[in-house]
């Protein structure tokens, strides 16, 4: 299957483009496009003489389903997750939002039934990651600017007496 290798290549290029905004935008959008294939819903279509296109649809559906459940996708997803997480810190707000959308897509893909799991992550951690990634890329939340968090430091002076 070519898609996991494509996702690996795109994720690697996204990591390499940390200092170039235009290239970051290109690679993050391409990574999301590749992940979109894993989110395609497959519907079963029964063949009848009135729907001759249905055989083609079933064949394509089986091909996509084989791709979606491919075990070779796990390393590509791990690298994509790393690349999206690094890209969250981009200086461009749009690219950061696209990276959050990519993390949300990864969470949705990994929740699919019969999907191959990453062996070193426990089911509890899967649930935590899915919740955080879904909140990060939530399309209902509008980000209007950057947020800065300041912690107040209290300096106390000790009496020498």
ROMAR-757625 format. One record per residue (C-alpha): residue number from 0; residue in three letters; x, y, z. Coordinates in pm, whole numbers. Layout:
N
nr->NUM; rest->Ala; px->X; py->Y; pz->Z $
...
***
This chain:
161
nr->0; rest->Unk; px->0; py->0; pz->0 $
nr->1; rest->Unk; px->136; py->337; pz->-99 $
nr->2; rest->Unk; px->-58; py->560; pz->139 $
nr->3; rest->Unk; px->137; py->485; pz->459 $
nr->4; rest->Unk; px->462; py->556; pz->273 $
nr->5; rest->Unk; px->310; py->877; pz->138 $
nr->6; rest->Unk; px->208; py->985; pz->487 $
nr->7; rest->Unk; px->558; py->906; pz->617 $
nr->8; rest->Unk; px->713; py->1120; pz->344 $
nr->9; rest->Unk; px->474; py->1410; pz->394 $
nr->10; rest->Unk; px->521; py->1401; pz->773 $
nr->11; rest->Unk; px->899; py->1398; pz->739 $
nr->12; rest->Unk; px->885; py->1697; pz->505 $
nr->13; rest->Unk; px->653; py->1876; pz->747 $
nr->14; rest->Unk; px->909; py->1830; pz->1024 $
nr->15; rest->Unk; px->1186; py->1960; pz->798 $
nr->16; rest->Unk; px->985; py->2273; pz->706 $
nr->17; rest->Unk; px->969; py->2417; pz->1058 $
nr->18; rest->Unk; px->1135; py->2744; pz->953 $
nr->19; rest->Unk; px->948; py->2800; pz->626 $
nr->20; rest->Unk; px->584; py->2909; pz->662 $
nr->21; rest->Unk; px->489; py->2846; pz->299 $
nr->22; rest->Unk; px->631; py->2493; pz->300 $
nr->23; rest->Unk; px->467; py->2422; pz->637 $
nr->24; rest->Unk; px->132; py->2524; pz->492 $
nr->25; rest->Unk; px->187; py->2297; pz->191 $
nr->26; rest->Unk; px->294; py->1990; pz->389 $
nr->27; rest->Unk; px->34; py->2020; pz->665 $
nr->28; rest->Unk; px->-246; py->2050; pz->409 $
nr->29; rest->Unk; px->-111; py->1751; pz->217 $
nr->30; rest->Unk; px->-92; py->1544; pz->537 $
nr->31; rest->Unk; px->-455; py->1626; pz->614 $
nr->32; rest->Unk; px->-551; py->1527; pz->258 $
nr->33; rest->Unk; px->-380; py->1188; pz->301 $
nr->34; rest->Unk; px->-554; py->1137; pz->637 $
nr->35; rest->Unk; px->-890; py->1218; pz->477 $
nr->36; rest->Unk; px->-869; py->891; pz->284 $
nr->37; rest->Unk; px->-862; py->702; pz->613 $
nr->38; rest->Unk; px->-1184; py->878; pz->720 $
nr->39; rest->Unk; px->-1389; py->780; pz->414 $
nr->40; rest->Unk; px->-1705; py->592; pz->511 $
nr->41; rest->Unk; px->-1756; py->267; pz->323 $
nr->42; rest->Unk; px->-2115; py->173; pz->249 $
nr->43; rest->Unk; px->-2218; py->-164; pz->116 $
nr->44; rest->Unk; px->-2398; py->-146; pz->-214 $
nr->45; rest->Unk; px->-2603; py->-441; pz->-337 $
nr->46; rest->Unk; px->-2578; py->-511; pz->-708 $
nr->47; rest->Unk; px->-2886; py->-494; pz->-924 $
nr->48; rest->Unk; px->-2940; py->-454; pz->-1296 $
nr->49; rest->Unk; px->-3059; py->-98; pz->-1240 $
nr->50; rest->Unk; px->-2727; py->-8; pz->-1073 $
nr->51; rest->Unk; px->-2440; py->-156; pz->-1280 $
nr->52; rest->Unk; px->-2194; py->91; pz->-1125 $
nr->53; rest->Unk; px->-2237; py->-90; pz->-794 $
nr->54; rest->Unk; px->-1974; py->-358; pz->-870 $
nr->55; rest->Unk; px->-1712; py->-90; pz->-924 $
nr->56; rest->Unk; px->-1819; py->77; pz->-602 $
nr->57; rest->Unk; px->-1786; py->-248; pz->-406 $
nr->58; rest->Unk; px->-1438; py->-309; pz->-548 $
nr->59; rest->Unk; px->-1324; py->44; pz->-466 $
nr->60; rest->Unk; px->-1482; py->18; pz->-122 $
nr->61; rest->Unk; px->-1294; py->-302; pz->-48 $
nr->62; rest->Unk; px->-969; py->-142; pz->-166 $
nr->63; rest->Unk; px->-1022; py->159; pz->61 $
nr->64; rest->Unk; px->-1118; py->-63; pz->353 $
nr->65; rest->Unk; px->-798; py->-269; pz->306 $
nr->66; rest->Unk; px->-603; py->55; pz->307 $
nr->67; rest->Unk; px->-780; py->183; pz->620 $
nr->68; rest->Unk; px->-705; py->-135; pz->815 $
nr->69; rest->Unk; px->-347; py->-177; pz->691 $
nr->70; rest->Unk; px->-105; py->-259; pz->974 $
nr->71; rest->Unk; px->173; py->-61; pz->804 $
nr->72; rest->Unk; px->-13; py->260; pz->880 $
nr->73; rest->Unk; px->91; py->261; pz->1248 $
nr->74; rest->Unk; px->447; py->400; pz->1201 $
nr->75; rest->Unk; px->314; py->660; pz->958 $
nr->76; rest->Unk; px->52; py->771; pz->1212 $
nr->77; rest->Unk; px->312; py->796; pz->1487 $
nr->78; rest->Unk; px->532; py->1019; pz->1272 $
nr->79; rest->Unk; px->230; py->1224; pz->1160 $
nr->80; rest->Unk; px->133; py->1276; pz->1524 $
nr->81; rest->Unk; px->484; py->1398; pz->1606 $
nr->82; rest->Unk; px->485; py->1629; pz->1301 $
nr->83; rest->Unk; px->144; py->1775; pz->1383 $
nr->84; rest->Unk; px->241; py->1826; pz->1747 $
nr->85; rest->Unk; px->558; py->2010; pz->1647 $
nr->86; rest->Unk; px->360; py->2216; pz->1394 $
nr->87; rest->Unk; px->117; py->2330; pz->1665 $
nr->88; rest->Unk; px->391; py->2571; pz->1773 $
nr->89; rest->Unk; px->410; py->2738; pz->1431 $
nr->90; rest->Unk; px->430; py->3115; pz->1421 $
nr->91; rest->Unk; px->137; py->3118; pz->1179 $
nr->92; rest->Unk; px->-201; py->3076; pz->1349 $
nr->93; rest->Unk; px->-364; py->2917; pz->1042 $
nr->94; rest->Unk; px->-96; py->2648; pz->1023 $
nr->95; rest->Unk; px->-135; py->2577; pz->1395 $
nr->96; rest->Unk; px->-509; py->2532; pz->1346 $
nr->97; rest->Unk; px->-449; py->2298; pz->1052 $
nr->98; rest->Unk; px->-210; py->2093; pz->1267 $
nr->99; rest->Unk; px->-479; py->2072; pz->1537 $
nr->100; rest->Unk; px->-723; py->1955; pz->1270 $
nr->101; rest->Unk; px->-472; py->1687; pz->1169 $
nr->102; rest->Unk; px->-448; py->1566; pz->1529 $
nr->103; rest->Unk; px->-827; py->1554; pz->1545 $
nr->104; rest->Unk; px->-833; py->1346; pz->1227 $
nr->105; rest->Unk; px->-577; py->1108; pz->1377 $
nr->106; rest->Unk; px->-793; py->1066; pz->1687 $
nr->107; rest->Unk; px->-1100; py->989; pz->1474 $
nr->108; rest->Unk; px->-908; py->742; pz->1259 $
nr->109; rest->Unk; px->-767; py->557; pz->1558 $
nr->110; rest->Unk; px->-1118; py->516; pz->1706 $
nr->111; rest->Unk; px->-1239; py->321; pz->1403 $
nr->112; rest->Unk; px->-1342; py->-38; pz->1476 $
nr->113; rest->Unk; px->-1083; py->-303; pz->1384 $
nr->114; rest->Unk; px->-817; py->-34; pz->1341 $
nr->115; rest->Unk; px->-460; py->-143; pz->1416 $
nr->116; rest->Unk; px->-343; py->-8; pz->1751 $
nr->117; rest->Unk; px->-8; py->132; pz->1853 $
nr->118; rest->Unk; px->139; py->-144; pz->2070 $
nr->119; rest->Unk; px->308; py->68; pz->2336 $
nr->120; rest->Unk; px->4; py->282; pz->2422 $
nr->121; rest->Unk; px->-247; py->152; pz->2675 $
nr->122; rest->Unk; px->-624; py->173; pz->2609 $
nr->123; rest->Unk; px->-657; py->435; pz->2884 $
nr->124; rest->Unk; px->-393; py->651; pz->2716 $
nr->125; rest->Unk; px->-569; py->605; pz->2381 $
nr->126; rest->Unk; px->-887; py->745; pz->2535 $
nr->127; rest->Unk; px->-702; py->1040; pz->2691 $
nr->128; rest->Unk; px->-522; py->1122; pz->2367 $
nr->129; rest->Unk; px->-842; py->1098; pz->2164 $
nr->130; rest->Unk; px->-1020; py->1338; pz->2401 $
nr->131; rest->Unk; px->-736; py->1593; pz->2395 $
nr->132; rest->Unk; px->-684; py->1573; pz->2018 $
nr->133; rest->Unk; px->-1058; py->1609; pz->1956 $
nr->134; rest->Unk; px->-1068; py->1919; pz->2172 $
nr->135; rest->Unk; px->-760; py->2066; pz->2003 $
nr->136; rest->Unk; px->-902; py->2051; pz->1653 $
nr->137; rest->Unk; px->-1267; py->2112; pz->1737 $
nr->138; rest->Unk; px->-1420; py->2297; pz->1441 $
nr->139; rest->Unk; px->-1680; py->2461; pz->1669 $
nr->140; rest->Unk; px->-1407; py->2654; pz->1853 $
nr->141; rest->Unk; px->-1281; py->2971; pz->1689 $
nr->142; rest->Unk; px->-931; py->3083; pz->1770 $
nr->143; rest->Unk; px->-895; py->3457; pz->1719 $
nr->144; rest->Unk; px->-542; py->3512; pz->1841 $
nr->145; rest->Unk; px->-255; py->3375; pz->2034 $
nr->146; rest->Unk; px->-287; py->3311; pz->2403 $
nr->147; rest->Unk; px->-11; py->3391; pz->2644 $
nr->148; rest->Unk; px->-9; py->3253; pz->2991 $
nr->149; rest->Unk; px->185; py->3439; pz->3255 $
nr->150; rest->Unk; px->260; py->3298; pz->3594 $
nr->151; rest->Unk; px->303; py->3537; pz->3877 $
nr->152; rest->Unk; px->617; py->3487; pz->4075 $
nr->153; rest->Unk; px->619; py->3596; pz->4432 $
nr->154; rest->Unk; px->952; py->3691; pz->4574 $
nr->155; rest->Unk; px->977; py->3693; pz->4948 $
nr->156; rest->Unk; px->1254; py->3833; pz->5158 $
nr->157; rest->Unk; px->1360; py->3651; pz->5468 $
nr->158; rest->Unk; px->1433; py->3848; pz->5779 $
nr->159; rest->Unk; px->1793; py->3825; pz->5879 $
nr->160; rest->Unk; px->1706; py->3911; pz->6237 $
***
